[in-house]
């Protein structure tokens, strides 16, 4: 049941943003496909775990994205798909202060810096709690923004 809740966030966020659930699933699937292709030749054990999770989420979205049980909604907050993509591409290094490519985590108690900047994929990774953050995630988890407010702040 935990996996379903984890992958449902695409549909929940689409509903909050007033977007069509099928469009949201396709956007997320396109993102996952790009990420999986980028790491296809990397055989590090951690990368293998990430790839497996991405494949599972991709399969879930492919199956449930066409399920009509999730209501369709219309945009109400004036955020377009290009606004979301632009916000995701915002340089995370501009949001977090790094020293020697490390920063103190806000997602757990951190005595020494554990976050590191993966500049190739423009994300911040916390190996302690096994989480990755893009620019939107940073504003939502660290600063308490809603998804639409985070996108508006970054566009």
N, C-alpha and C positions, 0 to 999 in steps of 0.2 A: 504494500500500500504506500510506503514511503516513496518509492520510485515514481508512482503515478502522480503524487502531489508535486514532486520535484519537476516533472515534465509538464505539468498543467500550468506552470507559471507563464508559459508563452501565451496560452489562451486567456488567462486571467489578466495579463498585461494588455493584451489586445482589447479585451472588454473595457478595461479602465481607460484606454486611450481612444475608445470608440472606433476601433478598427475591426475589419472583417477577420474572423478567426482563421479562415483559409489563407488569406493574404499573410497574416502573421505567421502561420505555420510555414508557408513557403519562404518568407524572408528568413526565418530562423533556420530552415533547412538549407538555404543557400549559404548562410553564414557557416553552419556546421560543415557543409561540403567543402568549403574553402579551407577551413581549419584542418579538416582531415587530410586534404591533399597536401597542405603545407608540412604536415608531420609524418607523411606516409613512409618516408625512408629513415626516420629516427626510431631506433630500436631500444631506446632507454626504457627501463621498466616503468617509470612514472609516466612517460609519454604513452606507453602502451595502455595504461589504465585510463588516461584521458581519452585516448582514441576509442577505447571500448565504450566508455560512457557517452561519447559523442555519437557513436554508431547506434547505441541503444536509444538515445533521444531522437535521432534521425528517424529510426524505424517507428518509434511511438508517434511522432508527428506525422509521418507519412500515412500511418493507419488512421489515427484519430483526427487529423486535419480535415478529412473528408466526412467525418461523422457529423450529422446534422443535429446532434443533441446540444451543442453549444450555441447559444443564440447569437445571431448576427446583430451588430450595432452600427451606428453611424458616428462619424467623427464629431466631437463636441468641443474639443479643446484647441483646435487649430494646429495640431502637430501633424506633419506629413511624414511618410516613410523616409523621405530624404533628410528631414530634420533629425530623425532618430539615427540614421546612418551617419550623418555628420557629427552628431553628439558622440557616437561610439568611436569615431575616428579622432576625437579631440585628444591631443597628447596628454597622457596620464602623468608624465613628468612635470607638467605645469600645475598639477593639483596636489602633488605630494612632494615634500622636501626630502630628497635623497642625499645621503652621505656615503660615498663609495658604492653607489648602486644599491644601498640598503636603506630601509626606513622602519620606524617603529610601527607595529601593527595596531590598528584600532579595533580589529575583529576579535581580539582576545587579549588577556593580560600579557604584556610583553616586557621582559626585563632588558633584553637586548634586541636590536633591530632584526626582524625576521622577514619582513617584506622585501622582495627584490623586484627590480624593474626588468621585465622581459620586453626590451624595446623592439625586437623583431616583430612581435605580435601586438605591441602597444597595450600591454596589460601589466598589472601588478599581481604578483603571485605570492601567496603565503603558504609555504610548505608545512607549517605547523598545523593549521586547520584545513589544509587542502582546498583553498579557495583561490579563484582568479577574479580580478576586478578590472572592468573597463571604466571609462570616465563616468558613465552613468551610474554604475554600481558604487563607485567611490562616493559620489554625492548622496546617493540613497542610504548607504550603510553608515558612512562616517558622519554625514551632516544632517541626516534625517529628511532629505527632500523626498517628495513623491516622484514617481517616474516622470510624469509630464512636467513638473517643475524642474527636475534635473535636466531634461532635454531642452527646455526653454532657456535654462541658464547657460548651457553649453553651445547652443546654436549661434 
